[in-house]
Amino acid sequence: MNRLKIYRNKIDKIDRRTVKLLSLRFKLIKKITLYKQRNKLKIIDVKRESQVINNLKKYSKQHQKIVITIFKKIIYYSRRLQK
C-alpha cells in the first residue's frame, strides 16, 4: 500500500469516529432540550456557548481559528435541533 492510501485510510477512520461523536453529541442535545423544556429553562444559553468556545480555545493550540469556526457551526446546528 502506498503512503497516500495509508494516510487516506487514517483520515477515513478519523472521519468515522468524528461522525459517531457528533451523533452522540446530538443525542445528548435532545436530552438537554427535554430537560430544559421540563424545567422551563431557555433553550438558547449564550453563556454556555461562550464557555464551550473558550474551552476550545484552551484545547486547540494548532488550527484554533478553524476549530472555532467548525464548532460555531456545530453550535448553530445544535440550536436548530433544540427547536
Backbone as XML, in Angstrom:
<?xml version="1.0"?>
<chain id="A" units="angstrom">
  <residue number="1" name="MET">
    <atom name="N" x="0.856" y="-1.182" z="0.000"/>
    <atom name="CA" x="0.000" y="0.000" z="0.000"/>
    <atom name="C" x="0.898" y="1.240" z="0.000"/>
  </residue>
  <residue number="2" name="ASN">
    <atom name="N" x="0.559" y="2.198" z="-0.840"/>
    <atom name="CA" x="1.398" y="3.396" z="-0.880"/>
    <atom name="C" x="1.031" y="4.343" z="0.261"/>
  </residue>
  <residue number="3" name="ARG">
    <atom name="N" x="1.892" y="5.278" z="0.515"/>
    <atom name="CA" x="1.704" y="6.219" z="1.640"/>
    <atom name="C" x="0.396" y="7.000" z="1.552"/>
  </residue>
  <residue number="4" name="LEU">
    <atom name="N" x="0.069" y="7.446" z="0.362"/>
    <atom name="CA" x="-1.150" y="8.233" z="0.200"/>
    <atom name="C" x="-2.372" y="7.424" z="0.646"/>
  </residue>
  <residue number="5" name="LYS">
    <atom name="N" x="-2.413" y="6.192" z="0.236"/>
    <atom name="CA" x="-3.545" y="5.336" z="0.621"/>
    <atom name="C" x="-3.568" y="5.110" z="2.134"/>
  </residue>
  <residue number="6" name="ILE">
    <atom name="N" x="-2.426" y="4.929" z="2.726"/>
    <atom name="CA" x="-2.332" y="4.761" z="4.184"/>
    <atom name="C" x="-2.861" y="6.011" z="4.891"/>
  </residue>
  <residue number="7" name="TYR">
    <atom name="N" x="-2.426" y="7.163" z="4.446"/>
    <atom name="CA" x="-2.887" y="8.423" z="5.051"/>
    <atom name="C" x="-4.400" y="8.597" z="4.890"/>
  </residue>
  <residue number="8" name="ARG">
    <atom name="N" x="-4.897" y="8.279" z="3.717"/>
    <atom name="CA" x="-6.332" y="8.420" z="3.463"/>
    <atom name="C" x="-7.142" y="7.449" z="4.321"/>
  </residue>
  <residue number="9" name="ASN">
    <atom name="N" x="-6.627" y="6.260" z="4.507"/>
    <atom name="CA" x="-7.304" y="5.299" z="5.377"/>
    <atom name="C" x="-7.370" y="5.812" z="6.815"/>
  </residue>
  <residue number="10" name="LYS">
    <atom name="N" x="-6.303" y="6.430" z="7.259"/>
    <atom name="CA" x="-6.292" y="7.009" z="8.608"/>
    <atom name="C" x="-7.317" y="8.142" z="8.724"/>
  </residue>
  <residue number="11" name="ILE">
    <atom name="N" x="-7.386" y="8.963" z="7.707"/>
    <atom name="CA" x="-8.373" y="10.054" z="7.695"/>
    <atom name="C" x="-9.787" y="9.474" z="7.693"/>
  </residue>
  <residue number="12" name="ASP">
    <atom name="N" x="-10.015" y="8.427" z="6.936"/>
    <atom name="CA" x="-11.329" y="7.787" z="6.911"/>
    <atom name="C" x="-11.726" y="7.284" z="8.304"/>
  </residue>
  <residue number="13" name="LYS">
    <atom name="N" x="-10.788" y="6.709" z="9.023"/>
    <atom name="CA" x="-11.062" y="6.232" z="10.386"/>
    <atom name="C" x="-11.413" y="7.403" z="11.309"/>
  </residue>
  <residue number="14" name="ILE">
    <atom name="N" x="-10.669" y="8.469" z="11.190"/>
    <atom name="CA" x="-10.940" y="9.663" z="11.999"/>
    <atom name="C" x="-12.316" y="10.219" z="11.657"/>
  </residue>
  <residue number="15" name="ASP">
    <atom name="N" x="-12.654" y="10.248" z="10.377"/>
    <atom name="CA" x="-13.975" y="10.733" z="9.949"/>
    <atom name="C" x="-15.094" y="9.881" z="10.548"/>
  </residue>
  <residue number="16" name="ARG">
    <atom name="N" x="-14.922" y="8.584" z="10.555"/>
    <atom name="CA" x="-15.952" y="7.703" z="11.137"/>
    <atom name="C" x="-16.107" y="7.974" z="12.631"/>
  </residue>
  <residue number="17" name="ARG">
    <atom name="N" x="-15.006" y="8.152" z="13.323"/>
    <atom name="CA" x="-15.075" y="8.460" z="14.763"/>
    <atom name="C" x="-15.727" y="9.816" z="14.993"/>
  </residue>
  <residue number="18" name="THR">
    <atom name="N" x="-15.400" y="10.769" z="14.144"/>
    <atom name="CA" x="-15.981" y="12.108" z="14.266"/>
    <atom name="C" x="-17.494" y="12.054" z="14.095"/>
  </residue>
  <residue number="19" name="VAL">
    <atom name="N" x="-17.955" y="11.307" z="13.122"/>
    <atom name="CA" x="-19.394" y="11.176" z="12.883"/>
    <atom name="C" x="-20.068" y="10.522" z="14.093"/>
  </residue>
  <residue number="20" name="LYS">
    <atom name="N" x="-19.456" y="9.491" z="14.639"/>
    <atom name="CA" x="-20.021" y="8.831" z="15.822"/>
    <atom name="C" x="-20.094" y="9.792" z="17.005"/>
  </residue>
  <residue number="21" name="LEU">
    <atom name="N" x="-19.061" y="10.567" z="17.197"/>
    <atom name="CA" x="-19.045" y="11.525" z="18.305"/>
    <atom name="C" x="-20.078" y="12.630" z="18.101"/>
  </residue>
  <residue number="22" name="LEU">
    <atom name="N" x="-20.213" y="13.097" z="16.882"/>
    <atom name="CA" x="-21.239" y="14.107" z="16.601"/>
    <atom name="C" x="-22.634" y="13.549" z="16.834"/>
  </residue>
  <residue number="23" name="SER">
    <atom name="N" x="-22.840" y="12.321" z="16.449"/>
    <atom name="CA" x="-24.123" y="11.680" z="16.671"/>
    <atom name="C" x="-24.425" y="11.590" z="18.164"/>
  </residue>
  <residue number="24" name="LEU">
    <atom name="N" x="-23.458" y="11.206" z="18.937"/>
    <atom name="CA" x="-23.610" y="11.152" z="20.386"/>
    <atom name="C" x="-23.895" y="12.540" z="20.955"/>
  </residue>
  <residue number="25" name="ARG">
    <atom name="N" x="-23.187" y="13.526" z="20.473"/>
    <atom name="CA" x="-23.400" y="14.909" z="20.927"/>
    <atom name="C" x="-24.835" y="15.352" z="20.644"/>
  </residue>
  <residue number="26" name="PHE">
    <atom name="N" x="-25.325" y="15.048" z="19.462"/>
    <atom name="CA" x="-26.679" y="15.456" z="19.093"/>
    <atom name="C" x="-27.739" y="14.703" z="19.913"/>
  </residue>
  <residue number="27" name="LYS">
    <atom name="N" x="-27.483" y="13.456" z="20.262"/>
    <atom name="CA" x="-28.400" y="12.726" z="21.141"/>
    <atom name="C" x="-28.457" y="13.388" z="22.515"/>
  </residue>
  <residue number="28" name="LEU">
    <atom name="N" x="-27.313" y="13.803" z="23.004"/>
    <atom name="CA" x="-27.272" y="14.487" z="24.302"/>
    <atom name="C" x="-27.992" y="15.831" z="24.238"/>
  </residue>
  <residue number="29" name="ILE">
    <atom name="N" x="-27.880" y="16.494" z="23.119"/>
    <atom name="CA" x="-28.581" y="17.765" z="22.943"/>
    <atom name="C" x="-30.091" y="17.550" z="23.042"/>
  </residue>
  <residue number="30" name="LYS">
    <atom name="N" x="-30.576" y="16.476" z="22.463"/>
    <atom name="CA" x="-32.005" y="16.165" z="22.564"/>
    <atom name="C" x="-32.414" y="15.964" z="24.027"/>
  </residue>
  <residue number="31" name="LYS">
    <atom name="N" x="-31.575" y="15.279" z="24.794"/>
    <atom name="CA" x="-31.861" y="15.069" z="26.217"/>
    <atom name="C" x="-31.847" y="16.395" z="26.978"/>
  </residue>
  <residue number="32" name="ILE">
    <atom name="N" x="-30.879" y="17.226" z="26.648"/>
    <atom name="CA" x="-30.792" y="18.540" z="27.284"/>
    <atom name="C" x="-32.032" y="19.364" z="26.951"/>
  </residue>
  <residue number="33" name="THR">
    <atom name="N" x="-32.473" y="19.280" z="25.720"/>
    <atom name="CA" x="-33.670" y="20.014" z="25.300"/>
    <atom name="C" x="-34.874" y="19.589" z="26.133"/>
  </residue>
  <residue number="34" name="LEU">
    <atom name="N" x="-35.060" y="18.301" z="26.306"/>
    <atom name="CA" x="-36.168" y="17.807" z="27.121"/>
    <atom name="C" x="-36.066" y="18.315" z="28.558"/>
  </residue>
  <residue number="35" name="TYR">
    <atom name="N" x="-34.864" y="18.269" z="29.092"/>
    <atom name="CA" x="-34.644" y="18.767" z="30.449"/>
    <atom name="C" x="-35.020" y="20.251" z="30.553"/>
  </residue>
  <residue number="36" name="LYS">
    <atom name="N" x="-34.549" y="21.025" z="29.601"/>
    <atom name="CA" x="-34.839" y="22.465" z="29.608"/>
    <atom name="C" x="-36.341" y="22.715" z="29.493"/>
  </residue>
  <residue number="37" name="GLN">
    <atom name="N" x="-36.999" y="21.963" z="28.643"/>
    <atom name="CA" x="-38.442" y="22.148" z="28.474"/>
    <atom name="C" x="-39.194" y="21.795" z="29.757"/>
  </residue>
  <residue number="38" name="ARG">
    <atom name="N" x="-38.835" y="20.697" z="30.358"/>
    <atom name="CA" x="-39.500" y="20.262" z="31.598"/>
    <atom name="C" x="-39.285" y="21.243" z="32.742"/>
  </residue>
  <residue number="39" name="ASN">
    <atom name="N" x="-38.125" y="21.882" z="32.726"/>
    <atom name="CA" x="-37.772" y="22.790" z="33.817"/>
    <atom name="C" x="-37.948" y="24.260" z="33.442"/>
  </residue>
  <residue number="40" name="LYS">
    <atom name="N" x="-38.590" y="24.471" z="32.308"/>
    <atom name="CA" x="-38.909" y="25.823" z="31.838"/>
    <atom name="C" x="-37.671" y="26.733" z="31.770"/>
  </residue>
  <residue number="41" name="LEU">
    <atom name="N" x="-36.626" y="26.165" z="31.213"/>
    <atom name="CA" x="-35.382" y="26.917" z="31.012"/>
    <atom name="C" x="-35.316" y="27.393" z="29.566"/>
  </residue>
  <residue number="42" name="LYS">
    <atom name="N" x="-34.567" y="28.457" z="29.364"/>
    <atom name="CA" x="-34.372" y="28.941" z="27.995"/>
    <atom name="C" x="-33.610" y="27.897" z="27.189"/>
  </residue>
  <residue number="43" name="ILE">
    <atom name="N" x="-34.021" y="27.744" z="25.957"/>
    <atom name="CA" x="-33.343" y="26.787" z="25.075"/>
    <atom name="C" x="-31.948" y="27.290" z="24.722"/>
  </residue>
  <residue number="44" name="ILE">
    <atom name="N" x="-31.860" y="28.555" z="24.357"/>
    <atom name="CA" x="-30.567" y="29.137" z="23.981"/>
    <atom name="C" x="-29.852" y="29.607" z="25.250"/>
  </residue>
  <residue number="45" name="ASP">
    <atom name="N" x="-28.627" y="29.155" z="25.416"/>
    <atom name="CA" x="-27.818" y="29.521" z="26.583"/>
    <atom name="C" x="-26.497" y="30.117" z="26.078"/>
  </residue>
  <residue number="46" name="VAL">
    <atom name="N" x="-26.526" y="31.406" z="25.876"/>
    <atom name="CA" x="-25.361" y="32.106" z="25.309"/>
    <atom name="C" x="-24.141" y="31.960" z="26.214"/>
  </residue>
  <residue number="47" name="LYS">
    <atom name="N" x="-24.367" y="31.980" z="27.503"/>
    <atom name="CA" x="-23.251" y="31.832" z="28.449"/>
    <atom name="C" x="-22.565" y="30.474" z="28.255"/>
  </residue>
  <residue number="48" name="ARG">
    <atom name="N" x="-23.366" y="29.426" z="28.128"/>
    <atom name="CA" x="-22.808" y="28.086" z="27.900"/>
    <atom name="C" x="-22.084" y="28.005" z="26.559"/>
  </residue>
  <residue number="49" name="GLU">
    <atom name="N" x="-22.648" y="28.605" z="25.550"/>
    <atom name="CA" x="-21.996" y="28.604" z="24.238"/>
    <atom name="C" x="-20.638" y="29.298" z="24.303"/>
  </residue>
  <residue number="50" name="SER">
    <atom name="N" x="-20.569" y="30.402" z="25.015"/>
    <atom name="CA" x="-19.289" y="31.110" z="25.192"/>
    <atom name="C" x="-18.292" y="30.248" z="25.945"/>
  </residue>
  <residue number="51" name="GLN">
    <atom name="N" x="-18.801" y="29.543" z="26.939"/>
    <atom name="CA" x="-17.945" y="28.644" z="27.717"/>
    <atom name="C" x="-17.366" y="27.545" z="26.825"/>
  </residue>
  <residue number="52" name="VAL">
    <atom name="N" x="-18.191" y="26.997" z="25.949"/>
    <atom name="CA" x="-17.728" y="25.953" z="25.023"/>
    <atom name="C" x="-16.615" y="26.504" z="24.135"/>
  </residue>
  <residue number="53" name="ILE">
    <atom name="N" x="-16.833" y="27.678" z="23.582"/>
    <atom name="CA" x="-15.822" y="28.287" z="22.699"/>
    <atom name="C" x="-14.537" y="28.578" z="23.468"/>
  </residue>
  <residue number="54" name="ASN">
    <atom name="N" x="-14.663" y="29.099" z="24.671"/>
    <atom name="CA" x="-13.469" y="29.374" z="25.483"/>
    <atom name="C" x="-12.706" y="28.098" z="25.818"/>
  </residue>
  <residue number="55" name="ASN">
    <atom name="N" x="-13.431" y="27.031" z="26.109"/>
    <atom name="CA" x="-12.769" y="25.746" z="26.357"/>
    <atom name="C" x="-12.016" y="25.272" z="25.121"/>
  </residue>
  <residue number="56" name="LEU">
    <atom name="N" x="-12.637" y="25.436" z="23.964"/>
    <atom name="CA" x="-11.981" y="25.025" z="22.722"/>
    <atom name="C" x="-10.704" y="25.811" z="22.475"/>
  </residue>
  <residue number="57" name="LYS">
    <atom name="N" x="-10.717" y="27.065" z="22.840"/>
    <atom name="CA" x="-9.511" y="27.883" z="22.671"/>
    <atom name="C" x="-8.375" y="27.320" z="23.511"/>
  </residue>
  <residue number="58" name="LYS">
    <atom name="N" x="-8.700" y="26.791" z="24.674"/>
    <atom name="CA" x="-7.674" y="26.176" z="25.526"/>
    <atom name="C" x="-7.178" y="24.861" z="24.936"/>
  </residue>
  <residue number="59" name="TYR">
    <atom name="N" x="-8.110" y="24.084" z="24.382"/>
    <atom name="CA" x="-7.763" y="22.749" z="23.873"/>
    <atom name="C" x="-7.037" y="22.784" z="22.542"/>
  </residue>
  <residue number="60" name="SER">
    <atom name="N" x="-7.336" y="23.770" z="21.731"/>
    <atom name="CA" x="-6.809" y="23.774" z="20.359"/>
    <atom name="C" x="-5.764" y="24.862" z="20.178"/>
  </residue>
  <residue number="61" name="LYS">
    <atom name="N" x="-4.543" y="24.472" z="20.268"/>
    <atom name="CA" x="-3.454" y="25.434" z="20.056"/>
    <atom name="C" x="-3.147" y="25.563" z="18.566"/>
  </residue>
  <residue number="62" name="GLN">
    <atom name="N" x="-3.178" y="24.445" z="17.882"/>
    <atom name="CA" x="-2.953" y="24.472" z="16.437"/>
    <atom name="C" x="-4.296" y="24.613" z="15.741"/>
  </residue>
  <residue number="63" name="HIS">
    <atom name="N" x="-4.330" y="25.350" z="14.693"/>
    <atom name="CA" x="-5.531" y="25.496" z="13.857"/>
    <atom name="C" x="-6.730" y="26.010" z="14.655"/>
  </residue>
  <residue number="64" name="GLN">
    <atom name="N" x="-6.460" y="26.860" z="15.613"/>
    <atom name="CA" x="-7.512" y="27.329" z="16.509"/>
    <atom name="C" x="-8.673" y="28.003" z="15.782"/>
  </residue>
  <residue number="65" name="LYS">
    <atom name="N" x="-8.378" y="28.851" z="14.834"/>
    <atom name="CA" x="-9.439" y="29.540" z="14.090"/>
    <atom name="C" x="-10.346" y="28.546" z="13.367"/>
  </residue>
  <residue number="66" name="ILE">
    <atom name="N" x="-9.741" y="27.544" z="12.780"/>
    <atom name="CA" x="-10.509" y="26.541" z="12.050"/>
    <atom name="C" x="-11.396" y="25.759" z="13.019"/>
  </residue>
  <residue number="67" name="VAL">
    <atom name="N" x="-10.836" y="25.332" z="14.127"/>
    <atom name="CA" x="-11.595" y="24.576" z="15.128"/>
    <atom name="C" x="-12.763" y="25.404" z="15.655"/>
  </residue>
  <residue number="68" name="ILE">
    <atom name="N" x="-12.525" y="26.651" z="15.964"/>
    <atom name="CA" x="-13.578" y="27.534" z="16.469"/>
    <atom name="C" x="-14.681" y="27.702" z="15.412"/>
  </residue>
  <residue number="69" name="THR">
    <atom name="N" x="-14.290" y="27.898" z="14.179"/>
    <atom name="CA" x="-15.267" y="28.049" z="13.097"/>
    <atom name="C" x="-16.134" y="26.795" z="12.961"/>
  </residue>
  <residue number="70" name="ILE">
    <atom name="N" x="-15.519" y="25.646" z="13.014"/>
    <atom name="CA" x="-16.263" y="24.385" z="12.912"/>
    <atom name="C" x="-17.226" y="24.252" z="14.088"/>
  </residue>
  <residue number="71" name="PHE">
    <atom name="N" x="-16.763" y="24.551" z="15.282"/>
    <atom name="CA" x="-17.632" y="24.405" z="16.444"/>
    <atom name="C" x="-18.743" y="25.440" z="16.485"/>
  </residue>
  <residue number="72" name="LYS">
    <atom name="N" x="-18.518" y="26.582" z="15.920"/>
    <atom name="CA" x="-19.616" y="27.551" z="15.828"/>
    <atom name="C" x="-20.723" y="26.997" z="14.937"/>
  </residue>
  <residue number="73" name="LYS">
    <atom name="N" x="-20.340" y="26.289" z="13.897"/>
    <atom name="CA" x="-21.336" y="25.632" z="13.040"/>
    <atom name="C" x="-22.047" y="24.513" z="13.808"/>
  </residue>
  <residue number="74" name="ILE">
    <atom name="N" x="-21.292" y="23.751" z="14.574"/>
    <atom name="CA" x="-21.894" y="22.687" z="15.378"/>
    <atom name="C" x="-22.888" y="23.294" z="16.369"/>
  </residue>
  <residue number="75" name="ILE">
    <atom name="N" x="-22.534" y="24.388" z="16.995"/>
    <atom name="CA" x="-23.436" y="25.069" z="17.926"/>
    <atom name="C" x="-24.672" y="25.564" z="17.186"/>
  </residue>
  <residue number="76" name="TYR">
    <atom name="N" x="-24.478" y="26.120" z="16.018"/>
    <atom name="CA" x="-25.607" y="26.586" z="15.208"/>
    <atom name="C" x="-26.604" y="25.450" z="14.960"/>
  </residue>
  <residue number="77" name="TYR">
    <atom name="N" x="-26.091" y="24.302" z="14.517"/>
    <atom name="CA" x="-26.975" y="23.185" z="14.235"/>
    <atom name="C" x="-27.527" y="22.562" z="15.511"/>
  </residue>
  <residue number="78" name="SER">
    <atom name="N" x="-26.798" y="22.649" z="16.583"/>
    <atom name="CA" x="-27.307" y="22.190" z="17.864"/>
    <atom name="C" x="-28.511" y="23.030" z="18.295"/>
  </residue>
  <residue number="79" name="ARG">
    <atom name="N" x="-28.416" y="24.310" z="18.071"/>
    <atom name="CA" x="-29.558" y="25.202" z="18.365"/>
    <atom name="C" x="-30.776" y="24.795" z="17.540"/>
  </residue>
  <residue number="80" name="ARG">
    <atom name="N" x="-30.552" y="24.493" z="16.302"/>
    <atom name="CA" x="-31.665" y="24.101" z="15.417"/>
    <atom name="C" x="-32.315" y="22.811" z="15.889"/>
  </residue>
  <residue number="81" name="LEU">
    <atom name="N" x="-31.512" y="21.897" z="16.412"/>
    <atom name="CA" x="-32.050" y="20.645" z="16.934"/>
    <atom name="C" x="-32.931" y="20.874" z="18.157"/>
  </residue>
  <residue number="82" name="GLN">
    <atom name="N" x="-32.673" y="21.954" z="18.864"/>
    <atom name="CA" x="-33.411" y="22.230" z="20.094"/>
    <atom name="C" x="-34.756" y="22.902" z="19.859"/>
  </residue>
  <residue number="83" name="LYS">
    <atom name="N" x="-35.064" y="23.214" z="18.636"/>
    <atom name="CA" x="-36.336" y="23.884" z="18.340"/>
    <atom name="C" x="-37.443" y="22.882" z="18.110"/>
  </residue>
</chain>
